[in-house]
Amino acid sequence: MLTIIAITIGLFFAMNIGASGAAASMGISYGSGVVTKRVALLLCSIAVFLGAWLGGGEVVKTIGSGIVPSATFTVPIALIVLAASALSLFIANIFGIPLSTSEVAVGSVVGAGMVYQSVFLGKLVWIMMFWLLTPVASFMIGILASYLLKNKRLTRWMKASKSIPILSTLVVFMGIFEAFSAGMNNVANAVGPLVGANILSTENGILWGGLFVAIGVLLLGHRVLETNGKKITDIRLEEGCIISGTGAGIVTAASIFGIPVPLTQITTASIIGIGFAKHGKSVLQKGIVVQMLTVWIVSPVLSMTLAYTFIQLLIEHNVYPIIVMAGVLISVLGIRSLIKRQGHSIKVPQEAARDLKK
């Protein structure tokens, strides 16, 4: 029974991966008006399935046995790890935020490893370095590309009517390539714990995981596609080619070496970089950008905490860590409330002083 539940949660997680990560890969093609939303989701679903099926095995091995020993993944623990990941990601999808499934999945695995002091710290640090460096690199590439594309000769060529079909075809191809790389990298986040617990073989894991990621793209991906394509900044065709090509290249290379990387962060950081070059700091103040940055920081910590708490409570029957976490939560909320009250109390005397001056 637990095995069936674990597989069900893993496939549900795979659907949410399709909605959050894979759909964002076609955001540029959709946002630039080259393809409609339906066509973008259909192309993305096909590409992401092929990427998972043909090249997802190495990252599956990392999630299943590279961060913690595979012996850590019993069926109940695999179930809890997947439940914590799926819950974190599902909450993000409700709000239409392109969340990094890699961060959520790795956070949950680390939470399980913390319970049994079995985390491979060297591997974890290596992965986290990629998390930090790849979005920064994409942001800088986005800025650099935007300035390079201001070249007068290049601008005149791109405005010519003959260049538009070429750029349109290229941006769709790059989007498909990026979706393919998403399948290679992200399917492991849903099936890695199942493979680690020997519930599924690697071959069956990437097959069924890829299929359900593709289904998730079609059924749940429209909101994230809208967010990446329309709500951050306007994207021209030539900019879209560079953004998608950069993201796809980074993620494909990482997948070959079995490194789970945040595809959504890479793509979105490039888009923000383009917007920064066009509009300056104002793009960083947009609510959608601030919200995404907040979720990116919170997501691995949230999934790690959920996995750790559930394992301690349900498997180890240890309530003390839960009591400590509740105390920390109460303290944080109390401090936050106190800061707000102090801020309000400071404003009141200032307003009174202004009234006296009048």
Secondary structure, 3 states (H helix, E strand, C coil): CHHHHHHHHHHHHHHHHHHHHHHHHHHHHHHCCCCCHHHHHHHHHHHHHHHHHHHCHHHHHHHHHHCCCHHHCCHHHHHHHHHHHHHHHHHHHHCCCCCCHHHHHHHHHHHHHHHCCCCCHHHHHHHHHHHHHHHHHHHHHHHHHHHHCCCHHHHHHHHCCCHHHHHHHHHHHHHHHHHHHHHHHHHHHHHHHHHHCCCCCHHHHHHHHHHHHHHHHHHHCHHHHHHHHHCCCCCCHHHHHHHHHHHHHHHHHHHHCCCCCCHHHHHHHHHHHHHHHHHHHHHHHCHHHHHHHHHHHHHHHHHHHHHHHHHHHHHCCCCHHHHHHHHHHHHHHHHHHHHHHHHHHHHHHHHHHHHHHC
